Amino acid sequence: MSPEFIQTQTDLTRIVSKHLKLETGRRILKANCPFHADSSDSFMVSPAKNIFKCFGCGKEGGPIEFVMAIESKSYDEAVKSLALEFGV
């Protein structure tokens, strides 16, 4: 599978929820950012766009970038991990 397919077809909300407790906002989900000391829910997930962004540290991306950052994996390792987990 291509990385583009994995990026758009894997559920970022499901991936993030394994690592963080997401709170419901209007159209976004929010949490404390796992990538820096955060106490203000600056980490946002947009289920509609399948992307995340932290307004504190600036880290952003989709499912592949989140897995790379949270699990300290390379790009190729993150793609393979997501492909196996989601069967895409």
N, C-alpha and C positions, 0 to 999 in steps of 0.2 A: 504494500500500500504506500501511496505517496504521503510525504509529510503534510502536504496541503489538505489531503483527505482526512488524515488523522486530526489535524488542527481544527477542522470544521465539524467533524462527525463525532468526536468524543465530548462527553458532557463535563465541562469545566466545573460546574457546580458540584457534581458528584465527586470529582477529584479533590476539590478544595475541602469539601465537607469531611473527608477522611482525616484532614489535618487541623481544621479550624471549626469552631462553632460559629456559623453564619447567622446573623440577625437579618430579619426582613425589613427592607426599606420600601420606598415607593415602587420603583422599577428595578432596584438593585438590591444586592445582598451585601452586608458589611460585617467586618470583623476587625480585631486588632491585627496589625500586620505581623506576620511571622518572621519578617526579614530585618526588622529593627525594633528597638524598644518603643512600644506604642501603647498608649492608654486612651486613644481617642477614636477608635474605629475608623482609621484612615484607609483601610484596605477595602476596596469595593470590587464586587463581581457583577457583571452584567450578563444574566442568563440569555437574554435576547441576542446579544452580540458574541457570547462565548469568550469574553475577555475579562481580565482583571487589571486593576491599577491601584497602586498605593499613592495617595496624595501626600504622604509623609516622606517616603524615601525615593519615590519616583519609579519603582520597579513596576513593570507592566508586561502584558503579553496574553497569550492564550494557553491552552492546556500543555503544550510542549514546554513553553518557557516556565510555567509554574512547576512542573515536574523537575525540570533542570535545576531550578533554584531550591526547591524544598528538599529534594533528595540528592543534591550534589551530583547530578548525572550530566554526561555530555549530551549534546543534541541528538546524536545517533542512539545513545542509550535510552533517552527519554522517548524517542519515537518508537523504538522496539518495545519498551515497557508498556506504553499506551496501546500499541497494536495488540500485544498479547492480552492485556487486561480487558480490552473492550472487543476483542475479536474482529477488528477491522483490518 
